[in-house]
């Protein structure tokens, strides 16, 4: 019998990770994927125009073990590059 828990993560939830709000992308029974926003890059072109570029969000996997698997590992955060 499957019961619903009031504190279970669902896709679309917003959580605080490293002090900033992040959106949950995917959730399985033992891990989750969270989109972390990156800082915008600001620079000045050769013509003196200030440009601001917002990079795409990085994905962080929150799981109960190393990326290759393993039993008995504590909960950790795994970052994609």
SULVEN-V318940 format. One record per run of one state. SS is the DSSP state (alpha for helix, beta for strand, coil for the rest). FROM is the first residue (numbers start at 1). TO is the last residue. If there is no record, write none. Layout:
SS&FROM&TO + SS&FROM&TO
//
This chain:
coil&1&13 + beta&14&17 + coil&18&19 + beta&20&27 + coil&28&30 + beta&31&36 + coil&37&40 + beta&41&44 + coil&45&49 + beta&50&53 + coil&54&57 + beta&58&63 + coil&64&75 + beta&76&79 + coil&80&81
//
